[in-house]
């Protein structure tokens, strides 16, 4: 399956089948979110069955501020059931994982989509959660892992590839 990779300012994305994979390295910002969301809209336009969003967040990133959280809530609400699942993988220590988990759950609850989110402890667990809601255009485990690894390398985080591979 073809992978369409893009490098942005502090984050990278790959579209593989009906899955949007992102790796966030820099702080969450409105500009970065808008860049990412434009790609989600493009994927949605060619995925009538909806899509899955796999977001890997490095500890070098920071949580969204209040203005961005409000924008994210509106965007997730607008997507509704077209977003089959948001799978977030925070890579870092236990405190970082707890912070990300709390923010994701709150965002999705306020967006009216509490059952469409999963926070995973590893990239492999995140891929498992993506495959739980696989559709006919969902890539294989190997294709998803290759996409995630390519983005980590693009952002200079190749040491995390070996650290999160069984």
Contact map, one row per residue, 1 for C-alpha under 8 A:
1110000000000001100000000000000000000000000000000000000000000000000000000000000000000000000000000000000000000000000000000000000000000000001000100000000000000000000000
1111000000000001100000000000000000000000000000000000000000000000000000000000000000000000000000000000000000000000000000000000000000000000000000000000000000000000000000
1111100000000111100000000000000000000000000000000000000000000000000000000000000000000000000000000000000000000000000000000000000000000000000000000010000000000000000000
0111110000000111000000000000000000000000000000000000000000000000000000000000000000000000000000000000000000000000000000000000000000000000000000000000000000000000000000
0011111000011110000000000000000000000000000000000000000000000000000000000000000000000000000000000000000000000000000000000000000000000000000000000000001000000000000000
0001111100011100000000000000000000000000000000000000000000000000000000000000000000000000000000000000000000000000000000000000000000000000000000000000000000000000000000
0000111111111000000000000000000000000000000000000000000000000000000000000000000000000000000000000000000000000000000000000000000000000000000000000000000001100000000000
0000011111111000000000000000000100100000000000000000000000000000000000000000000000000000000000000000000000000000000000000000000000000000000000000000000000000000000000
0000001111110000000000000100000100000000000000000000000000000000000000000000000000000000000000000000000000000000000000000000000000000000000000000000000000000000000000
0000001111110000000000011110000100000000000000000000000000000000000000000000000000000000000000000000000000000000000000000000000000000000000000000000000000100000000000
0000001111111000000001111100000100000000000000000000000000000000000000000000000000000000000000000000000000000000000000000000000000000000000000000000000000100000000000
0000111111111100000001110000000000000000000000000000000000000000000000000000000000000000000000000000000000000000000000000000000000000000000000000000001001100000000000
0000111100111110000111100000000000010000000000000000000000000000000000000000000000000000000000000000000000000000000000000000000000000000000000000000001000000000000000
0011110000011111000111000000000000000000000000000000000000000000000000000000000000000000000000000000000000000000000000000000000000000000000000000011001000000000000000
0011100000001111111110000000000000000000001000000000000000000000000000000000000000000000000000000000000000000000000000000000000000000000000000000000000000000000000000
1111000000000111111110000000000000000000000000000000000000000000000000000000000000000000000000000000000000000000000000000000000000000000011000110010000000000000000000
1110000000000011111000000000000000000000000000000000000000000000000000000000000000000000000000000000000000000000000000000000000000000000111000000000000000000000000000
0000000000000011111100000000000000000000001000100111000000000000000000000000000000000000000000000000000000000000000000000000000000000010111000000000000000000000000000
0000000000000011111110000000000000000000000000000011110000000000000000000000000000000000000000000000000000000000000000000000000000000000011000000000000000000000000000
0000000000001111011111000000000000000001001000000011110000000000000000000000000000000000000000000000000000000000000000000000000000000000000000000000000000000000000000
0000000000001111001111100000000000000000000000000000111100000000000000000000000000000000000000000000000000000000000000000000000000000000000000000011000000000000000000
0000000000111100000111110000000000000000000000000000111100000000000000000000000000000000000000000000000000000000000000000000000000000000000000000001001000000000000000
0000000000111000000011111000000000000000000000000000001111000000000000000000000000000000000000000000000000000000000000000000000000000000000000000001001100000000000000
0000000001110000000001111111000000000000000000000000001111001000000000000000000000000000000000000000000000000000000000000000000000000000000000000000000000000000000000
0000000001100000000000111110000000000000000000000000000011111000000000000000000000000000000000000000000000000000000000000000000000000000000000000000000000100000000000
0000000011100000000000011111000000000000000000000000000000011100000000000000000000000000000000000000000000000000000000000000000000000000000000000000000000000000000000
0000000001000000000000011111100000000000000000000000000000011111000000000000000000000000000000000000000000000000000000000000000000000000000000000000000000000000000000
0000000000000000000000010111110110000000000000000000000000001111100100000000000000000000000000000000000000000000000000000000000000000000000000000000000000000000000000
0000000000000000000000000011111110000000000000000000000000000001100100000000000000000000000000000000000000000000000000000000000000000000000000000000000000000000000000
0000000000000000000000000001111111000000000000000000000000000000001100100000000000000000000000000000000000000000000000000000000000000000000000000000000000000000000000
0000000000000000000000000000111111100000000000000000000000000000000000000000000000000000000000000000000000000000000000000000000000000000000000000000000000000000000000
0000000111100000000000000001111111110000000000000000000000000000000000000000000000000000000000000000000000000000000000000000000000000000000000000000000000000000000000
0000000000000000000000000001111111111000000000000000000000000000000100010000000000000000000000000000000000000000000000000000000000000000000000000000000000000000000000
0000000000000000000000000000011111111100000000000000000000000000000000000000000000000000000000000000000000000000000000000000000000000000000000000000000000000000000000
0000000100000000000000000000001111111110000000000000000000000000000000000000000000000000000000000000000000000000000000000000000000000000000000000000000000000000000000
0000000000001000000000000000000111111111000000000000000000000000000000000000000000000000000000000000000000000000000000000000000000000000000000000000000000000000000000
0000000000000000000000000000000011111111100000000000000000000000000000000000000000000000000000000000000000000000000000000000000000000000000000000000000000000000000000
0000000000000000000000000000000001111111110000000000000000000000000000000000000000000000000000000000000000000000000000000000000000000000000000000000000000000000000000
0000000000000000000000000000000000111111111000000000000000000000000000000000000000000000000000000000000000000000000000000000000000000000000000000000000000000000000000
0000000000000000000100000000000000011111111100000000000000000000000000000000000000000000000000000000000000000000000000000000000000000000000000000000000000000000000000
0000000000000000000000000000000000001111111110000000000000000000000000000000000000000000000000000000000000000000000000000000000000000000000000000000000000000000000000
0000000000000000000000000000000000000111111111000000000000000000000000000000000000000000000000000000000000000000000000000000000000000000000000000000000000000000000000
0000000000000010010100000000000000000011111111100010000000000000000000000000000000000000000000000000000000000000000000000000000000000000000000000000000000000000000000
0000000000000000000000000000000000000001111111110110000000000000000000000000000001000000000000000000000000000000000000000000000000000000000000000000000000000000000000
0000000000000000000000000000000000000000111111110000000000000000000000000000000000000000000000000000000000000000000000000000000000000000000000000000000000000000000000
0000000000000000000000000000000000000000011111110000000000000000000000000000000000000000000000000000000000000000000000000000000000000000000000000000000000000000000000
0000000000000000010000000000000000000000001111111110000000000000000000000000000000000000000000000000000000000000000000000000000000000000000000000000000000000000000000
0000000000000000000000000000000000000000000111111100000000000000000000000000000000000000000000000000000000000000000000000000000000000000000000000000000000000000000000
0000000000000000000000000000000000000000000000111110000000000000000000000000000001000000000000000000000000000000000000000000000000000010000000000000000000000000000000
0000000000000000010000000000000000000000000100111111000000000000000000000000000011110000000000000000000000000000000000000000000000000000000000000000000000000000000000
0000000000000000011100000000000000000000001100101111100000000000000000000000000001111000000000000000000000000000000000000000000000000000000000000000000000000000000000
0000000000000000011100000000000000000000000000000111110000000000000000000000000000111110000000000000000000000000000000000000000001001000000000000000000000000000000000
0000000000000000001111000000000000000000000000000011111000000000000000000000000000101110000000000000000000000000000000000000000000000000000000000000000000000000000000
0000000000000000001111000000000000000000000000000001111100000000000000000000000000000111100000000000000000000000000000000000011001000000000000000000000000000000000000
0000000000000000000011110000000000000000000000000000111110000000000000000000000000000111100000000000000000000000000000000000000000000000000000000000000000000000000000
0000000000000000000011110000000000000000000000000000011111000000000000000000000000000001111000000000000000000000000000000010000000000000000000000000000000000000000000
0000000000000000000000111000000000000000000000000000001111101000000000000000000000000001111000000000000000000000000000000000000000000000000000000000000000000000000000
0000000000000000000000111000000000000000000000000000000111111000000000000000000000000000011100000000000000000000000000000000000000000000000000000000000000000000000000
0000000000000000000000001000000000000000000000000000000011111100000000000000000000000000011110010000000000000000000000000000000000000000000000000000000000000000000000
0000000000000000000000001110000000000000000000000000000001111100000000000000000000000000000000000000000000000000000000000000000000000000000000000000000000000000000000
0000000000000000000000011111000000000000000000000000000011111110000000000000000000000000000000000000000000000000000000000000000000000000000000000000000000000000000000
0000000000000000000000000111000000000000000000000000000000111111000000000000000000000000000000000000000000000000000000000000000000000000000000000000000000000000000000
0000000000000000000000000011000000000000000000000000000000001111100000000000000000000000000000000001001000000000000000000000000000000000000000000000000000000000000000
0000000000000000000000000011100000000000000000000000000000000111111110000000000000000000000000000000000000000000000000000000000000000000000000000000000000000000000000
0000000000000000000000000001100000000000000000000000000000000011111110000000000000000000000000000000000000000000000000000000000000000000000000000000000000000000000000
0000000000000000000000000000000000000000000000000000000000000001111111000000000000000000000000000000000000000000000000000000000000000000000000000000000000000000000000
0000000000000000000000000000010000000000000000000000000000000001111111100000000000000000000000000000000000000000000000000000000000000000000000000000000000000000000000
0000000000000000000000000001110010000000000000000000000000000001111111110000000000000000000000000000000000000000000000000000000000000000000000000000000000000000000000
0000000000000000000000000000000000000000000000000000000000000001111111111000000000000000000000000000000000100000000000000000000000000000000000000000000000000000000000
0000000000000000000000000000000000000000000000000000000000000000011111111100000000000000000000000000000000000000000000000000000000000000000000000000000000000000000000
0000000000000000000000000000010000000000000000000000000000000000001111111110000000000000000000000000000000000000000000000000000000000000000000000000000000000000000000
0000000000000000000000000000000010000000000000000000000000000000000111111111000000000000000000000000000000100000000000000000000000000000000000000000000000000000000000
0000000000000000000000000000000000000000000000000000000000000000000011111111100000000000000000000000000000110110000000000000000000000000000000000000000000000000000000
0000000000000000000000000000000000000000000000000000000000000000000001111111110000000000000000000000000000000010000000000000000000000000000000000000000000000000000000
0000000000000000000000000000000000000000000000000000000000000000000000111111111000000000000000000000000000000000000000000000000000000000000000000000000000000000000000
0000000000000000000000000000000000000000000000000000000000000000000000011111111100100000000000000000000000010010100000000000000000000000000000000000000000000000000000
0000000000000000000000000000000000000000000000000000000000000000000000001111111100000000000000000000000000000011100000000000000000000000000000000000000000000000000000
0000000000000000000000000000000000000000000000000000000000000000000000000111111100000000000000000000000000000000000000000000000000000000000000000000000000000000000000
0000000000000000000000000000000000000000000000000000000000000000000000000011111111100000000000000000000000000000000000000000000000000000000000000000000000000000000000
0000000000000000000000000000000000000000000000000000000000000000000000000001111111100000000000000000000000000000100000000000000000000000000000000000000000000000000000
0000000000000000000000000000000000000000000000000100000000000000000000000000001111110000000000000000000000000000000000000000000000000000000000000000000000000000000000
0000000000000000000000000000000000000000000100001110000000000000000000000000001111110000000000000000000000000000000000000000000000000000000000000000000000000000000000
0000000000000000000000000000000000000000000000000111100000000000000000000001001111111100000000000000000000000000000100000000000000000000000000000000000000000000000000
0000000000000000000000000000000000000000000000000111000000000000000000000000000011111100000000000000000000000000000100000000000000001000000000000000000000000000000000
0000000000000000000000000000000000000000000000000011100000000000000000000000000000111110000000000000000000000000000111000000000001001000000000000000000000000000000000
0000000000000000000000000000000000000000000000000001111000000000000000000000000000111111000000000000000000000000000111000000000000000000000000000000000000000000000000
0000000000000000000000000000000000000000000000000001111000000000000000000000000000001111100000000000000000000000000011110000010011000000000000000000000000000000000000
0000000000000000000000000000000000000000000000000000011110000000000000000000000000000111110000000000000100000000000011110000010000000000000000000000000000000000000000
0000000000000000000000000000000000000000000000000000011110000000000000000000000000000011111000000000000000000000000000111110010000000000000000000000000000000000000000
0000000000000000000000000000000000000000000000000000000111100000000000000000000000000001111100011001000000000000000000111100000000000000000000000000000000000000000000
0000000000000000000000000000000000000000000000000000000111100000000000000000000000000000111110011000000000000000000000001100000000000000000000000000000000000000000000
0000000000000000000000000000000000000000000000000000000001100000000000000000000000000000011111011000000000000000000000000000000000000000000000000000000000000000000000
0000000000000000000000000000000000000000000000000000000000100000000000000000000000000000001111111000000000000000000000000000000000000000000000000000000000000000000000
0000000000000000000000000000000000000000000000000000000000000000000000000000000000000000000111111100000000000000000000000000000000000000000000000000000000000000000000
0000000000000000000000000000000000000000000000000000000000000000000000000000000000000000000011111110000000000000000000000000000000000000000000000000000000000000000000
0000000000000000000000000000000000000000000000000000000000100000000000000000000000000000011111111111000000000000000000000000000000000000000000000000000000000000000000
0000000000000000000000000000000000000000000000000000000000000000000000000000000000000000011111111111100000000000000000001000000000000000000000000000000000000000000000
0000000000000000000000000000000000000000000000000000000000000000000000000000000000000000000001111111110000000000000000000000000000000000000000000000000000000000000000
0000000000000000000000000000000000000000000000000000000000000000000000000000000000000000000000111111111000000000000000000000000000000000000000000000000000000000000000
0000000000000000000000000000000000000000000000000000000000000010000000000000000000000000010000011111111100000000000000000000000000000000000000000000000000000000000000
0000000000000000000000000000000000000000000000000000000000000000000000000000000000000000000000001111111110000000000000100000000000000000000000000000000000000000000000
0000000000000000000000000000000000000000000000000000000000000000000000000000000000000000000000000111111111000000000000000000000000000000000000000000000000000000000000
0000000000000000000000000000000000000000000000000000000000000010000000000000000000000000000000000011111111100000000000000000000000000000000000000000000000000000000000
0000000000000000000000000000000000000000000000000000000000000000000000000000000000000001000000000001111111110000000010100000000000000000000000000000000000000000000000
0000000000000000000000000000000000000000000000000000000000000000000000000000000000000000000000000000111111111000010010000000000000000000000000000000000000000000000000
0000000000000000000000000000000000000000000000000000000000000000000000000000000000000000000000000000011111111100000000000000000000000000000000000000000000000000000000
0000000000000000000000000000000000000000000000000000000000000000000010011000000000000000000000000000001111111110000000000000000000000000000000000000000000000000000000
0000000000000000000000000000000000000000000000000000000000000000000000001001000000000000000000000000000111111111110110000000000000000000000000000000000000000000000000
0000000000000000000000000000000000000000000000000000000000000000000000000000000000000000000000000000000011111111110000000000000000000000000000000000000000000000000000
0000000000000000000000000000000000000000000000000000000000000000000000001000000000000000000000000000000001111111110000000000000000000000000000000000000000000000000000
0000000000000000000000000000000000000000000000000000000000000000000000001101100000000000000000000000000000111111110000000000000000000000000000000000000000000000000000
0000000000000000000000000000000000000000000000000000000000000000000000000000100000000000000000000000000000011111110000000000000000000000000000000000000000000000000000
0000000000000000000000000000000000000000000000000000000000000000000000000001100100000000000000000000000000011111111110000000000000000000000000000000000000000000000000
0000000000000000000000000000000000000000000000000000000000000000000000000000000000000000000000000000000010011111111110000000000000000000000000000000000000000000000000
0000000000000000000000000000000000000000000000000000000000000000000000000000000000000000000000000000000000000000111110000000000000000000000000000000000000000000000000
0000000000000000000000000000000000000000000000000000000000000000000000000000000000111100000000000000000000010000111111000000000000000000000000000000000000000000000000
0000000000000000000000000000000000000000000000000000000000000000000000000000000000001111000000000000000110010000111111100000000000000000000000000000000000000000000000
0000000000000000000000000000000000000000000000000000000000000000000000000000000000001111000000000000000000000000000111110000010010000000000000000000000000000000000000
0000000000000000000000000000000000000000000000000000000000000000000000000000000000000011110000000000100100000000000011111000010000000000000000000000000000000000000000
0000000000000000000000000000000000000000000000000000000000000000000000000000000000000011110000000000000000000000000001111110110010000000000000000000000000000000000000
0000000000000000000000000000000000000000000000000000000000000000000000000000000000000000111000001000000000000000000000111110110000000000000000000000000000000000000000
0000000000000000000000000000000000000000000000000000000000000000000000000000000000000000111000000000000000000000000000011111110000000000000000000000000000000000000100
0000000000000000000000000000000000000000000000000000000100000000000000000000000000000000100000000000000000000000000000011111111000000000000000001000000000000000000110
0000000000000000000000000000000000000000000000000000000000000000000000000000000000000000000000000000000000000000000000000111111100000000000000001000000000000000000110
0000000000000000000000000000000000000000000000000000000000000000000000000000000000000000000000000000000000000000000000011111111110000000000000000000000000000000000000
0000000000000000000000000000000000000000000000000000010000000000000000000000000000000011100000000000000000000000000001111111111111000000000000000000000000000000000000
0000000000000000000000000000000000000000000000000000010000000000000000000000000000000000000000000000000000000000000000000011111111100000000010011000000000000000000000
0000000000000000000000000000000000000000000000000000000000000000000000000000000000000000000000000000000000000000000000000001111111110000000010000000000000000000000000
0000000000000000000000000000000000000000000000000000000000000000000000000000000000000010000000000000000000000000000001010000111111111000000000000000000000000000000000
0000000000000000000000000000000000000000000000000001010000000000000000000000000000001010000000000000000000000000000000000000011111111100000000000000000000000000000000
0000000000000000000000000000000000000000000000000000000000000000000000000000000000000000000000000000000000000000000000000000001111111100010010000000000000000000000000
0000000000000000000000000000000000000000000000000000000000000000000000000000000000000000000000000000000000000000000000000000000111111100000000000000000000000000000000
0000000000000000000000000000000000000000000000000001000000000000000000000000000000011000000000000000000000000000000000000000000011111110000000000000000000000000000000
0000000000000000000000000000000000000000000000000000000000000000000000000000000000000000000000000000000000000000000000000000000001111111110000000000000000000000000000
0000000000000000010000000000000000000000000000001000000000000000000000000000000000000000000000000000000000000000000000000000000000001111110000000000000000000000000000
0000000000000000000000000000000000000000000000000000000000000000000000000000000000000000000000000000000000000000000000000000000000000111110000000000000000000000000000
0000000000000000110000000000000000000000000000000000000000000000000000000000000000000000000000000000000000000000000000000000000000000111111000000000000000000000000000
0000000000000001111000000000000000000000000000000000000000000000000000000000000000000000000000000000000000000000000000000000000000100111111100000000000000000000000000
1000000000000001111000000000000000000000000000000000000000000000000000000000000000000000000000000000000000000000000000000000000000000000111110110000000000000000000000
0000000000000000000000000000000000000000000000000000000000000000000000000000000000000000000000000000000000000000000000000000000000000000011111110000000000000000000000
0000000000000000000000000000000000000000000000000000000000000000000000000000000000000000000000000000000000000000000000000000001100100000001111111000000000000000000000
0000000000000000000000000000000000000000000000000000000000000000000000000000000000000000000000000000000000000000000000000000000000000000000111111100000000000000000000
1000000000000001000000000000000000000000000000000000000000000000000000000000000000000000000000000000000000000000000000000000000000000000001111111110000000000000000000
0000000000000001000000000000000000000000000000000000000000000000000000000000000000000000000000000000000000000000000000000000001000000000001111111111000000000000000000
0000000000000000000000000000000000000000000000000000000000000000000000000000000000000000000000000000000000000000000000000011001000000000000011111111100000000000000000
0000000000000000000000000000000000000000000000000000000000000000000000000000000000000000000000000000000000000000000000000000000000000000000001111111110000000000000000
0010000000000101000010000000000000000000000000000000000000000000000000000000000000000000000000000000000000000000000000000000000000000000000000111111111000000000000000
0000000000000100000011100000000000000000000000000000000000000000000000000000000000000000000000000000000000000000000000000000000000000000000000011111111100000000000000
0000000000000000000000000000000000000000000000000000000000000000000000000000000000000000000000000000000000000000000000000000000000000000000000001111111110000100100000
0000000000000000000000000000000000000000000000000000000000000000000000000000000000000000000000000000000000000000000000000000000000000000000000000111111111000000000000
0000100000011100000001100000000000000000000000000000000000000000000000000000000000000000000000000000000000000000000000000000000000000000000000000011111111100000000000
0000000000000000000000100000000000000000000000000000000000000000000000000000000000000000000000000000000000000000000000000000000000000000000000000001111111111101100000
0000000000000000000000000000000000000000000000000000000000000000000000000000000000000000000000000000000000000000000000000000000000000000000000000000111111111100100000
0000001000010000000000000000000000000000000000000000000000000000000000000000000000000000000000000000000000000000000000000000000000000000000000000000011111111000000000
0000001001110000000000001000000000000000000000000000000000000000000000000000000000000000000000000000000000000000000000000000000000000000000000000000001111111100000000
0000000000000000000000000000000000000000000000000000000000000000000000000000000000000000000000000000000000000000000000000000000000000000000000000000000111111100000000
0000000000000000000000000000000000000000000000000000000000000000000000000000000000000000000000000000000000000000000000000000000000000000000000000000000111111111100000
0000000000000000000000000000000000000000000000000000000000000000000000000000000000000000000000000000000000000000000000000000000000000000000000000000100110111111110000
0000000000000000000000000000000000000000000000000000000000000000000000000000000000000000000000000000000000000000000000000000000000000000000000000000000000001111111000
0000000000000000000000000000000000000000000000000000000000000000000000000000000000000000000000000000000000000000000000000000000000000000000000000000000100001111111100
0000000000000000000000000000000000000000000000000000000000000000000000000000000000000000000000000000000000000000000000000000000000000000000000000000100110001111111110
0000000000000000000000000000000000000000000000000000000000000000000000000000000000000000000000000000000000000000000000000000000000000000000000000000000000000111111110
0000000000000000000000000000000000000000000000000000000000000000000000000000000000000000000000000000000000000000000000000000000000000000000000000000000000000011111110
0000000000000000000000000000000000000000000000000000000000000000000000000000000000000000000000000000000000000000000000000111000000000000000000000000000000000001111111
0000000000000000000000000000000000000000000000000000000000000000000000000000000000000000000000000000000000000000000000000011000000000000000000000000000000000000111111
0000000000000000000000000000000000000000000000000000000000000000000000000000000000000000000000000000000000000000000000000000000000000000000000000000000000000000000111
